[in-house]
Structure formats: structure tokens, C-alpha cells
Amino acid sequence: MAKLIFGMNMSLDGYVDHDRFAPEPALFQYFIEQTRTRAGALYGRGLYDLMRYWDGDEWAGEPQVEGDLRAFAQAWRRMPKWVVSRSLTGVGPNATLLGDDLEASARKLKSEVDGEIEVGGPKLAASLSKLGLIDEVHIFLHPVVLGHGAPFFAGVTPKLRLVGSERIGEGAVKLRYVPD
């Protein structure tokens, strides 16, 4: 049975914004390994559109970081992906477009897949949290204050219990929570 894990980078004031801060090299290496070992990823349309960058070869022209970028792209391409969207009519390689019934689709994934499935996107995670389907929350906390943006917890206030923490590199702390 799979576990659904919602995890993203977050600022000290609770926002996610990939354009305003990026993972340092040690955390990026961590994400490469995490992507290699995940059973798959469940994305909302917005984050899936952003992540589809890794399906293309646009990133290959940056030789100073090509090794890490290539490793992440290869891991992401291999990982099965399921996309929740009412507006998309198709998805890229190694991805499956899910139907309108989020709860039934998520429950089916949890029962049929072994391992950990990453949940991508605060809005999707909020919907899954309201249904009681998120098994863990991983916050990759960065020492930046954004002041505004998309909140990590989009419209939900889950009761959580801290079950672990670890420092990754010089700037990030991974906090692991389970619903309480």
C-alpha cells in the first residue's frame, strides 16, 4: 500500500515559490535521490505544467550544472506520474491523466502501488488533506522570508505531529509530520 507524501520547499513565512528561492546543491542532490526512489508522483495541473520542463531538453545547454540537471531529469522521466486536471486532454511520457473523481483515484493509487507517492502542489495537497488521504507532510524549510505568494497550506489547517527532522546542506531543514 502506498503512502501519499506532500512535500515542498517553504519559506520561513509559509510560502512556496520556485522562482524566488532554489535548493542549494546538497538539497538538489537530495531531491535527485528522492525522485529516484519514489514509487511515483501525483500532480495537480499547475505543478505538472511546471515540471514538464524535465521532459524536454531545454536544460541540457547549461554545461556548468548539466550533470545534476541530467540526473534529475532522468530520474523524473523514469518516475510514474499521475495528473489531476479537468482542463488537460493529454499528458507527457510516463504520465497518466486521472478522471474527475480525485478521492476514488487517490484511493486506488494507494491500494495498487507500493512505496511512497509524492504529492505535488499545495492546492492538490489541500484537497487530499480534506479527504484524509495525506499520510505525511515534508516541509523543506529555507531561511528566506518572501512576504507573499502561494501558501504551503492552501486553505487547510491540518493538525500535525512532528515525527522527524534533519538538516540538509547549509540552509535547509526537512521537517516530517504526520496527521494527528
Backbone as a printed PyTorch tensor [residue, N CA C, xyz], in Angstrom:
tensor([[[  0.8440,  -1.1830,   0.0000],
         [  0.0000,   0.0000,   0.0000],
         [  0.8840,   1.2400,   0.0000]],

        [[  0.5490,   2.1870,  -0.8360],
         [  1.3480,   3.4050,  -0.9680],
         [  1.0010,   4.4180,   0.1200]],

        [[  1.9740,   5.2600,   0.4010],
         [  1.7840,   6.4250,   1.2630],
         [  1.8090,   7.6560,   0.3770]],

        [[  0.8840,   8.5860,   0.6130],
         [  0.8840,   9.8660,  -0.0910],
         [  1.6160,  10.8780,   0.7720]],

        [[  2.6810,  11.4560,   0.2070],
         [  3.5280,  12.3880,   0.9490],
         [  3.5490,  13.7300,   0.2330]],

        [[  3.0580,  14.7520,   0.9200],
         [  3.1110,  16.1130,   0.3890],
         [  4.3750,  16.7710,   0.9080]],

        [[  5.2590,  17.1530,   0.0020],
         [  6.4920,  17.8080,   0.4040],
         [  6.9050,  18.8700,  -0.5880]],

        [[  7.2900,  20.0330,  -0.0800],
         [  7.7540,  21.1260,  -0.9400],
         [  8.7110,  22.0140,  -0.1560]],

        [[  9.4490,  22.8270,  -0.8940],
         [ 10.2530,  23.8780,  -0.2920],
         [  9.3120,  24.9410,   0.2620]],

        [[  9.6750,  25.4890,   1.4300],
         [  8.8400,  26.5120,   2.0450],
         [  9.7200,  27.5860,   2.6750]],

        [[  9.2770,  28.8340,   2.5630],
         [  9.9640,  29.9460,   3.2170],
         [  9.6080,  29.9560,   4.6990]],

        [[ 10.3380,  30.7350,   5.4770],
         [ 10.0610,  30.8290,   6.9100],
         [  8.6560,  31.3540,   7.1930]],

        [[  8.1240,  32.1540,   6.2650],
         [  6.7820,  32.6980,   6.4760],
         [  5.6940,  31.8930,   5.7650]],

        [[  6.0260,  30.6650,   5.3380],
         [  4.9970,  29.7320,   4.9060],
         [  4.6200,  29.7150,   3.4450]],

        [[  5.4650,  30.2670,   2.5670],
         [  5.1240,  30.3140,   1.1470],
         [  6.0090,  29.3970,   0.3040]],

        [[  5.4510,  28.9800,  -0.8270],
         [  6.1990,  28.2050,  -1.8160],
         [  6.3050,  29.0670,  -3.0660]],

        [[  7.4960,  29.1720,  -3.6150],
         [  7.6950,  29.9620,  -4.8310],
         [  9.0100,  29.5470,  -5.4570]],

        [[  8.9490,  28.7040,  -6.4790],
         [ 10.1610,  28.1710,  -7.0910],
         [ 11.0070,  29.2530,  -7.7400]],

        [[ 10.4220,  30.3720,  -8.0960],
         [ 11.1810,  31.4530,  -8.7410],
         [ 11.9520,  32.3090,  -7.7480]],

        [[ 11.5540,  32.3140,  -6.4900],
         [ 12.1680,  33.2330,  -5.5250],
         [ 13.2450,  32.6000,  -4.6670]],

        [[ 13.3020,  31.2650,  -4.6280],
         [ 14.4380,  30.5970,  -3.9870],
         [ 14.5370,  29.1880,  -4.5360]],

        [[ 15.7520,  28.7460,  -4.6750],
         [ 16.0050,  27.4260,  -5.2610],
         [ 16.8270,  26.6070,  -4.2620]],

        [[ 16.7830,  25.2900,  -4.3820],
         [ 17.5800,  24.4660,  -3.4700],
         [ 19.0680,  24.6100,  -3.7510]],

        [[ 19.8410,  24.6530,  -2.6880],
         [ 21.2950,  24.6550,  -2.8330],
         [ 21.7330,  23.2730,  -3.3080]],

        [[ 22.9990,  23.1090,  -3.7280],
         [ 23.4400,  21.8320,  -4.3100],
         [ 23.1730,  20.5970,  -3.4550]],

        [[ 23.3970,  20.6630,  -2.1590],
         [ 23.1740,  19.4810,  -1.3070],
         [ 21.7030,  19.0750,  -1.3090]],

        [[ 20.8000,  20.0440,  -1.2720],
         [ 19.3780,  19.7300,  -1.2830],
         [ 18.9490,  19.2340,  -2.6580]],

        [[ 19.5330,  19.7860,  -3.7140],
         [ 19.2000,  19.3100,  -5.0540],
         [ 19.6170,  17.8470,  -5.2030]],

        [[ 20.7890,  17.4770,  -4.6760],
         [ 21.2210,  16.0730,  -4.6860],
         [ 20.2180,  15.2110,  -3.9110]],

        [[ 19.7430,  15.7120,  -2.7920],
         [ 18.7450,  15.0020,  -2.0000],
         [ 17.4860,  14.7480,  -2.8400]],

        [[ 17.0410,  15.7900,  -3.5680],
         [ 15.8470,  15.6570,  -4.4050],
         [ 16.0630,  14.6770,  -5.5600]],

        [[ 17.2670,  14.6370,  -6.0950],
         [ 17.5560,  13.6550,  -7.1560],
         [ 17.3620,  12.2410,  -6.6140]],

        [[ 17.9510,  11.9600,  -5.4600],
         [ 17.8340,  10.6220,  -4.8730],
         [ 16.3880,  10.3170,  -4.4820]],

        [[ 15.7060,  11.2950,  -3.9280],
         [ 14.3000,  11.1070,  -3.5540],
         [ 13.4660,  10.7570,  -4.7840]],

        [[ 13.7010,  11.4500,  -5.8820],
         [ 12.9490,  11.1950,  -7.1140],
         [ 13.2510,   9.8050,  -7.6520]],

        [[ 14.4830,   9.3660,  -7.5050],
         [ 14.8550,   8.0130,  -7.9530],
         [ 14.1270,   6.9250,  -7.1760]],

        [[ 13.8230,   7.1890,  -5.9080],
         [ 13.2760,   6.1440,  -5.0490],
         [ 11.7680,   6.2130,  -4.8520]],

        [[ 11.1250,   7.2590,  -5.3090],
         [  9.6650,   7.3710,  -5.1800],
         [  8.9630,   6.3770,  -6.1070]],

        [[  7.8420,   5.8750,  -5.6520],
         [  7.0140,   4.9910,  -6.4780],
         [  6.3090,   5.7830,  -7.5720]],

        [[  6.2230,   7.0840,  -7.4000],
         [  5.5840,   7.9340,  -8.3900],
         [  5.2620,   9.2890,  -7.7960]],

        [[  4.5920,  10.1070,  -8.6030],
         [  4.1890,  11.4360,  -8.1680],
         [  2.7740,  11.7140,  -8.6440]],

        [[  2.0080,  12.3540,  -7.7870],
         [  0.6460,  12.7740,  -8.0790],
         [  0.6580,  14.2940,  -8.1320]],

        [[  0.3610,  14.8410,  -9.3020],
         [  0.4520,  16.2850,  -9.5180],
         [ -0.8920,  16.8970,  -9.8500]],

        [[ -1.0650,  18.1470,  -9.4410],
         [ -2.1210,  18.9830,  -9.9780],
         [ -1.6270,  19.5640, -11.2920]],

        [[ -2.5290,  20.1550, -12.0690],
         [ -2.1760,  20.6590, -13.3880],
         [ -1.0730,  21.7180, -13.3390]],

        [[ -1.1600,  22.6640, -12.4110],
         [ -0.1900,  23.7510, -12.3610],
         [  1.2340,  23.2800, -12.1540]],

        [[  1.4540,  22.4430, -11.1570],
         [  2.8100,  21.9590, -10.8970],
         [  3.2610,  20.9950, -11.9880]],

        [[  2.3450,  20.1970, -12.5090],
         [  2.7230,  19.3000, -13.6010],
         [  3.1880,  20.1010, -14.8150]],

        [[  2.4760,  21.1730, -15.1560],
         [  2.8980,  22.0200, -16.2750],
         [  4.3100,  22.5600, -16.0520]],

        [[  4.5940,  22.9560, -14.8360],
         [  5.9260,  23.4640, -14.5000],
         [  6.9800,  22.3600, -14.5970]],

        [[  6.6740,  21.1830, -14.0810],
         [  7.6440,  20.0940, -14.0390],
         [  7.8760,  19.4470, -15.4050]],

        [[  6.9670,  19.6320, -16.3470],
         [  7.1350,  19.0460, -17.6830],
         [  8.3900,  19.5780, -18.3710]],

        [[  8.9520,  20.6300, -17.8500],
         [ 10.2380,  21.1340, -18.3130],
         [ 11.2500,  19.9900, -18.3970]],

        [[ 11.1930,  19.0640, -17.4310],
         [ 12.1650,  17.9720, -17.3460],
         [ 11.9550,  16.9200, -18.4270]],

        [[ 10.8260,  16.9430, -19.1190],
         [ 10.6120,  16.0480, -20.2560],
         [ 11.3800,  16.5110, -21.4850]],

        [[ 11.6610,  17.8080, -21.5600],
         [ 12.3370,  18.3720, -22.7280],
         [ 13.8370,  18.3990, -22.5640]],

        [[ 14.5060,  18.9880, -23.5200],
         [ 15.9710,  19.0730, -23.4840],
         [ 16.4680,  20.5070, -23.3390]],

        [[ 15.5910,  21.4410, -22.9640],
         [ 15.9840,  22.8430, -22.8070],
         [ 17.1020,  23.0180, -21.7800]],

        [[ 17.0780,  22.1990, -20.7410],
         [ 18.0400,  22.3000, -19.6420],
         [ 19.4350,  21.8310, -20.0470]],

        [[ 19.5790,  21.0970, -21.1340],
         [ 20.8460,  20.4490, -21.4920],
         [ 21.9360,  21.4360, -21.9110]],

        [[ 21.5930,  22.6620, -22.2350],
         [ 22.5830,  23.6180, -22.7190],
         [ 23.3480,  24.3530, -21.6400]],

        [[ 23.2060,  23.9670, -20.4040],
         [ 23.8950,  24.6560, -19.3080],
         [ 25.0020,  23.7550, -18.7620]],

        [[ 26.1990,  23.7690, -19.3650],
         [ 27.2450,  22.8050, -19.0070],
         [ 27.7160,  22.8910, -17.5610]],

        [[ 27.6350,  24.0480, -16.9380],
         [ 28.1450,  24.1580, -15.5750],
         [ 27.3220,  23.3360, -14.5690]],

        [[ 26.0900,  23.0280, -14.8870],
         [ 25.2630,  22.2410, -13.9760],
         [ 24.6110,  21.0640, -14.6850]],

        [[ 25.0490,  20.7530, -15.8530],
         [ 24.3880,  19.7260, -16.6490],
         [ 24.3320,  18.3730, -15.9630]],

        [[ 25.3720,  17.9880, -15.2150],
         [ 25.3800,  16.6790, -14.5670],
         [ 24.2160,  16.4960, -13.6120]],

        [[ 23.9990,  17.4510, -12.6990],
         [ 22.8920,  17.3610, -11.7560],
         [ 21.5490,  17.4920, -12.4620]],

        [[ 21.4760,  18.4050, -13.4040],
         [ 20.2240,  18.5680, -14.1460],
         [ 19.8750,  17.3010, -14.9110]],

        [[ 20.8690,  16.7170, -15.5490],
         [ 20.6450,  15.4850, -16.3020],
         [ 20.1960,  14.3680, -15.3550]],

        [[ 20.8300,  14.2500, -14.2010],
         [ 20.4720,  13.1950, -13.2420],
         [ 19.0350,  13.3770, -12.7560]],

        [[ 18.6430,  14.6240, -12.4650],
         [ 17.2740,  14.8530, -12.0170],
         [ 16.2900,  14.5620, -13.1480]],

        [[ 16.5980,  15.0450, -14.3460],
         [ 15.6980,  14.8210, -15.4850],
         [ 15.5060,  13.3270, -15.7370]],

        [[ 16.5690,  12.5650, -15.6860],
         [ 16.4620,  11.1210, -15.9140],
         [ 15.6000,  10.4600, -14.8400]],

        [[ 15.8040,  10.8550, -13.5860],
         [ 15.0030,  10.2840, -12.5020],
         [ 13.5380,  10.6780, -12.6550]],

        [[ 13.2790,  11.9350, -12.9960],
         [ 11.9030,  12.4030, -13.1390],
         [ 11.2080,  11.7190, -14.3110]],

        [[ 11.9340,  11.5430, -15.4010],
         [ 11.3450,  10.8910, -16.5700],
         [ 10.9820,   9.4340, -16.2800]],

        [[ 11.7860,   8.7450, -15.4830],
         [ 11.5350,   7.3350, -15.1530],
         [ 10.3730,   7.1620, -14.1770]],

        [[ 10.1630,   8.1530, -13.3270],
         [  9.1610,   8.0440, -12.2730],
         [  7.7440,   8.1180, -12.8590]],

        [[  6.8690,   7.1640, -12.5050],
         [  5.4750,   7.2640, -12.9510],
         [  4.8170,   8.5180, -12.3640]],

        [[  3.9740,   9.1430, -13.1670],
         [  3.2860,  10.3510, -12.7400],
         [  1.7980,  10.2190, -13.0370]],

        [[  0.9810,  10.7220, -12.1190],
         [ -0.4640,  10.7760, -12.3000],
         [ -0.8620,  12.2280, -12.1630]],

        [[ -1.6850,  12.7100, -13.0830],
         [ -2.0080,  14.1330, -13.1470],
         [ -3.5070,  14.3270, -12.9670]],

        [[ -3.8540,  15.1850, -12.0270],
         [ -5.2450,  15.5320, -11.7590],
         [ -5.5240,  16.8500, -12.4600]],

        [[ -6.4240,  16.8140, -13.4370],
         [ -6.7540,  18.0360, -14.1700],
         [ -8.1000,  17.8760, -14.8700]],

        [[ -8.8620,  18.9610, -14.8590],
         [-10.1080,  18.9910, -15.6220],
         [ -9.8960,  19.6410, -16.9820]],

        [[ -8.7720,  20.3380, -17.1430],
         [ -8.5620,  21.0840, -18.3880],
         [ -7.6050,  20.4040, -19.3690]],

        [[ -6.6950,  19.5720, -18.8840],
         [ -5.7710,  18.8970, -19.7920],
         [ -6.4900,  17.7760, -20.5410]],

        [[ -6.0940,  17.5990, -21.7910],
         [ -6.6460,  16.4890, -22.5710],
         [ -5.6140,  15.3880, -22.7770]],

        [[ -4.3640,  15.6630, -22.4400],
         [ -3.3100,  14.6780, -22.5620],
         [ -2.1380,  15.0690, -21.6910]],

        [[ -1.2640,  14.0970, -21.4210],
         [ -0.0710,  14.3190, -20.6100],
         [  1.1210,  13.6920, -21.3080]],

        [[  2.3030,  13.9980, -20.8170],
         [  3.5320,  13.5450, -21.4560],
         [  3.8980,  12.1070, -21.1380]],

        [[  5.1430,  11.7530, -21.4880],
         [  5.6240,  10.3870, -21.2890],
         [  5.5820,   9.9690, -19.8210]],

        [[  5.2750,   8.7180, -19.6030],
         [  5.2600,   8.1150, -18.2710],
         [  4.2950,   8.8220, -17.3140]],

        [[  3.2360,   9.4110, -17.8700],
         [  2.2330,  10.0980, -17.0640],
         [  0.8400,   9.6170, -17.4620]],

        [[ -0.0580,   9.6360, -16.4870],
         [ -1.4370,   9.2110, -16.6930],
         [ -2.3610,  10.3160, -16.2200]],

        [[ -3.3090,  10.6790, -17.0490],
         [ -4.3150,  11.6730, -16.6890],
         [ -5.4250,  10.9740, -15.9180]],

        [[ -5.7300,  11.4800, -14.7200],
         [ -6.7580,  10.8670, -13.8840],
         [ -8.1190,  11.4900, -14.1580]],

        [[ -9.1630,  10.7680, -13.8450],
         [-10.5280,  11.2310, -14.0440],
         [-10.9370,  12.2840, -13.0260]],

        [[-12.1940,  12.6230, -13.0410],
         [-12.7190,  13.6950, -12.1970],
         [-12.8420,  13.3260, -10.7170]],

        [[-12.8760,  12.0600, -10.3910],
         [-13.0880,  11.6440,  -9.0090],
         [-11.7400,  11.5020,  -8.2920]],

        [[-11.2940,  12.6130,  -7.7040],
         [ -9.9950,  12.6440,  -7.0320],
         [ -9.9290,  11.6080,  -5.9130]],

        [[-10.9360,  11.5300,  -5.0910],
         [-10.8910,  10.6070,  -3.9610],
         [-10.7510,   9.1620,  -4.4270]],

        [[-11.5680,   8.7530,  -5.3990],
         [-11.5010,   7.3720,  -5.8950],
         [-10.1500,   7.0940,  -6.5420]],

        [[ -9.6430,   8.0540,  -7.3250],
         [ -8.3430,   7.8680,  -7.9860],
         [ -7.2160,   7.7450,  -6.9760]],

        [[ -7.2210,   8.5980,  -5.9560],
         [ -6.1610,   8.5650,  -4.9400],
         [ -6.2350,   7.2760,  -4.1190]],

        [[ -7.4290,   6.8730,  -3.7660],
         [ -7.5780,   5.6290,  -3.0010],
         [ -7.1190,   4.4240,  -3.8270]],

        [[ -7.4150,   4.4370,  -5.1250],
         [ -6.9840,   3.3510,  -5.9930],
         [ -5.4600,   3.3100,  -6.0790]],

        [[ -4.8230,   4.4730,  -6.2440],
         [ -3.3540,   4.5160,  -6.2710],
         [ -2.7760,   3.9710,  -4.9780]],

        [[ -3.3280,   4.4120,  -3.8570],
         [ -2.8180,   3.9550,  -2.5640],
         [ -2.9420,   2.4420,  -2.4170]],

        [[ -3.9910,   1.8670,  -2.9470],
         [ -4.1880,   0.4250,  -2.7840],
         [ -3.4000,  -0.4040,  -3.7930]],

        [[ -3.0920,   0.1620,  -4.9550],
         [ -2.4480,  -0.6280,  -6.0130],
         [ -0.9370,  -0.4170,  -6.1380]],

        [[ -0.4120,   0.6400,  -5.5690],
         [  1.0110,   0.9630,  -5.7080],
         [  1.7060,   0.7060,  -4.3770]],

        [[  2.9270,   0.1860,  -4.4350],
         [  3.7470,   0.0150,  -3.2360],
         [  4.7750,   1.1330,  -3.1790]],

        [[  5.0120,   1.6750,  -1.9920],
         [  6.0310,   2.6990,  -1.8150],
         [  5.4330,   4.0620,  -1.5190]],

        [[  6.2450,   5.0720,  -1.7470],
         [  5.8460,   6.4370,  -1.4450],
         [  5.5370,   7.1980,  -2.7280]],

        [[  4.3900,   7.8640,  -2.7280],
         [  3.9820,   8.6900,  -3.8590],
         [  4.0380,  10.1480,  -3.4150]],

        [[  4.8080,  10.9210,  -4.1320],
         [  4.9370,  12.3460,  -3.8570],
         [  3.6740,  13.0560,  -4.3340]],

        [[  3.1440,  13.9340,  -3.5110],
         [  2.0160,  14.7800,  -3.8970],
         [  2.5830,  16.1520,  -4.1910]],

        [[  2.3720,  16.6410,  -5.4050],
         [  2.9360,  17.9170,  -5.8230],
         [  1.8790,  18.9820,  -5.9700]],

        [[  2.0570,  20.0690,  -5.2460],
         [  1.1870,  21.2220,  -5.3640],
         [  0.3280,  21.4310,  -4.1370]],

        [[  0.3350,  22.6580,  -3.5870],
         [ -0.4260,  22.9450,  -2.3710],
         [ -1.9390,  22.7790,  -2.5270]],

        [[ -2.4930,  23.1290,  -3.6810],
         [ -3.9460,  23.0120,  -3.8540],
         [ -4.3730,  21.5480,  -3.8890]],

        [[ -3.6280,  20.7230,  -4.6170],
         [ -3.9290,  19.2910,  -4.6470],
         [ -3.7600,  18.6940,  -3.2530]],

        [[ -2.6900,  19.0600,  -2.5650],
         [ -2.4620,  18.5440,  -1.2090],
         [ -3.5880,  18.9590,  -0.2720]],

        [[ -4.1030,  20.1770,  -0.4310],
         [ -5.2180,  20.6370,   0.4100],
         [ -6.4470,  19.7720,   0.1660]],

        [[ -6.7350,  19.4940,  -1.0920],
         [ -7.8980,  18.6450,  -1.4120],
         [ -7.7330,  17.2540,  -0.8230]],

        [[ -6.5390,  16.6880,  -0.9570],
         [ -6.2810,  15.3500,  -0.4170],
         [ -6.2950,  15.3570,   1.1090]],

        [[ -5.8310,  16.4410,   1.7300],
         [ -5.8630,  16.5610,   3.1910],
         [ -7.2930,  16.5790,   3.7040]],

        [[ -8.1520,  17.3300,   3.0120],
         [ -9.5620,  17.3920,   3.4200],
         [-10.2150,  16.0190,   3.3560]],

        [[ -9.7320,  15.1640,   2.4600],
         [-10.2550,  13.8080,   2.3270],
         [ -9.5690,  12.8180,   3.2780]],

        [[ -8.5820,  13.2930,   4.0350],
         [ -7.8530,  12.4350,   4.9650],
         [ -6.8960,  11.4750,   4.2850]],

        [[ -6.3880,  11.8400,   3.0930],
         [ -5.5620,  10.9140,   2.3180],
         [ -4.0630,  11.2240,   2.3470]],

        [[ -3.6470,  12.3200,   2.9380],
         [ -2.2120,  12.6190,   3.0530],
         [ -1.6700,  11.8650,   4.2690]],

        [[ -0.6220,  11.0660,   4.0290],
         [ -0.0300,  10.2670,   5.1040],
         [  1.1050,  10.9780,   5.8200]],

        [[  1.8400,  11.8170,   5.0980],
         [  2.9360,  12.5800,   5.6990],
         [  3.0570,  13.9180,   4.9980]],

        [[  3.5960,  14.8860,   5.7330],
         [  3.9110,  16.2020,   5.1870],
         [  5.3980,  16.4210,   5.4150]],

        [[  6.1210,  16.7420,   4.3430],
         [  7.5500,  17.0410,   4.4350],
         [  7.7500,  18.4990,   4.0500]],

        [[  8.2060,  19.2820,   4.9980],
         [  8.4970,  20.6930,   4.7520],
         [ 10.0110,  20.8290,   4.6400]],

        [[ 10.4510,  21.3670,   3.5070],
         [ 11.8680,  21.6830,   3.3250],
         [ 11.9850,  23.1830,   3.5830]],

        [[ 12.2920,  23.5230,   4.8310],
         [ 12.2650,  24.9040,   5.3100],
         [ 13.5570,  25.6270,   4.9530]],

        [[ 13.3980,  26.7910,   4.3160],
         [ 14.5520,  27.6010,   3.8850],
         [ 14.5900,  28.9120,   4.6680]],

        [[ 15.7910,  29.4290,   4.9330],
         [ 15.9200,  30.6600,   5.7100],
         [ 15.6960,  31.9130,   4.8490]],

        [[ 14.5280,  32.0050,   4.2460],
         [ 14.1450,  33.1830,   3.4710],
         [ 12.7360,  33.5930,   3.8820]],

        [[ 12.4680,  34.8870,   3.7660],
         [ 11.1340,  35.4220,   4.0270],
         [ 10.6540,  36.0330,   2.7240]],

        [[  9.5210,  35.5630,   2.2200],
         [  9.0090,  36.0290,   0.9340],
         [  7.9820,  37.1460,   1.0790]],

        [[  7.1990,  37.1320,   2.1380],
         [  6.2200,  38.1880,   2.3370],
         [  4.8940,  37.9730,   1.6220]],

        [[  4.8870,  37.1510,   0.5950],
         [  3.6470,  36.8650,  -0.1340],
         [  3.9060,  35.7010,  -1.0720]],

        [[  2.8340,  35.2010,  -1.6700],
         [  2.9470,  34.1050,  -2.6160],
         [  1.9270,  33.0290,  -2.3510]],

        [[  2.1740,  31.8710,  -2.9090],
         [  1.2850,  30.7310,  -2.6990],
         [  1.6120,  30.0990,  -1.3500]],

        [[  0.6210,  29.9370,  -0.4840],
         [  0.8940,  29.3320,   0.8250],
         [  1.1270,  27.8290,   0.7160]],

        [[  2.0020,  27.3230,   1.5600],
         [  2.2640,  25.8790,   1.6270],
         [  0.9710,  25.1400,   1.9460]],

        [[  0.2320,  25.6300,   2.9260],
         [ -1.0550,  25.0390,   3.2920],
         [ -2.1490,  25.8920,   2.6590]],

        [[ -2.6560,  25.4410,   1.5320],
         [ -3.6240,  26.2080,   0.7440],
         [ -5.0440,  25.9800,   1.2440]],

        [[ -5.4650,  26.7870,   2.1910],
         [ -6.8490,  26.7200,   2.6390],
         [ -7.1670,  25.6070,   3.6150]],

        [[ -6.1730,  24.9290,   4.1270],
         [ -6.4190,  23.8940,   5.1380],
         [ -5.5490,  24.1790,   6.3530]],

        [[ -5.9920,  23.7170,   7.4780],
         [ -5.2100,  23.8490,   8.7140],
         [ -5.1430,  22.4840,   9.3910]],

        [[ -4.3510,  21.5770,   8.8020],
         [ -4.3050,  20.2230,   9.3570],
         [ -3.6320,  20.1920,  10.7190]],

        [[ -4.1200,  19.3230,  11.5640],
         [ -3.4660,  19.0810,  12.8550],
         [ -2.3710,  18.0590,  12.5870]],

        [[ -1.1280,  18.4410,  12.8650],
         [  0.0210,  17.6040,  12.5320],
         [  0.8720,  17.3420,  13.7670]],

        [[  1.6050,  16.2310,  13.7030],
         [  2.5400,  15.8560,  14.7710],
         [  3.9160,  15.6630,  14.1500]],

        [[  4.9260,  16.3320,  14.7080],
         [  6.3000,  16.2170,  14.2180],
         [  6.8420,  14.8300,  14.5250]],

        [[  7.3850,  14.1520,  13.4880],
         [  7.9510,  12.8110,  13.6880],
         [  9.4290,  12.7400,  13.3040]],

        [[  9.9800,  13.8250,  12.7630],
         [ 11.3890,  13.7930,  12.4240],
         [ 11.8580,  15.1000,  11.8280]],

        [[ 13.1680,  15.2970,  11.9080],
         [ 13.7830,  16.4770,  11.2930],
         [ 15.2270,  16.1440,  10.9450]],

        [[ 15.7070,  16.8290,   9.9030],
         [ 17.1130,  16.6850,   9.5410],
         [ 17.5610,  17.9240,   8.7780]],

        [[ 18.8020,  18.2780,   8.9940],
         [ 19.3980,  19.3820,   8.2540],
         [ 19.9520,  18.8230,   6.9540]],

        [[ 19.6870,  19.5400,   5.8660],
         [ 20.1950,  19.1250,   4.5600],
         [ 20.9960,  20.2910,   3.9980]],

        [[ 22.2990,  20.1120,   3.8840],
         [ 23.1600,  21.1930,   3.4060],
         [ 23.2860,  22.2760,   4.4560]],

        [[ 23.6030,  23.4720,   3.9820],
         [ 23.8320,  24.6010,   4.8940],
         [ 22.5660,  25.3630,   5.2480]],

        [[ 21.5370,  25.2880,   4.3950],
         [ 20.4230,  26.1860,   4.6150],
         [ 19.0660,  25.5670,   4.8570]],

        [[ 18.8680,  24.3070,   4.5540],
         [ 17.5180,  23.7440,   4.6290],
         [ 17.3800,  22.7540,   5.7790]],

        [[ 16.1900,  22.7220,   6.3110],
         [ 15.8300,  21.7480,   7.3280],
         [ 14.5870,  21.0200,   6.8240]],

        [[ 14.6460,  19.6910,   6.8310],
         [ 13.4820,  18.8880,   6.4550],
         [ 12.7340,  18.5370,   7.7330]],

        [[ 11.4550,  18.9000,   7.7580],
         [ 10.5820,  18.5850,   8.8750],
         [  9.5540,  17.5610,   8.3940]],

        [[  9.4060,  16.4640,   9.1370],
         [  8.4460,  15.4070,   8.7870],
         [  7.3080,  15.4040,   9.7870]],

        [[  6.0830,  15.4820,   9.2520],
         [  4.8850,  15.4880,  10.0730],
         [  3.9280,  14.4040,   9.6020]],

        [[  3.1130,  13.9250,  10.5250],
         [  2.0030,  13.0220,  10.1890],
         [  0.7310,  13.6620,  10.7370]],

        [[ -0.4100,  13.3520,  10.1280],
         [ -1.6630,  13.8560,  10.6720],
         [ -1.8610,  13.3380,  12.0950]],

        [[ -2.3860,  14.1910,  12.9310],
         [ -2.5810,  13.8390,  14.3390],
         [ -4.0480,  13.5800,  14.6200]]])
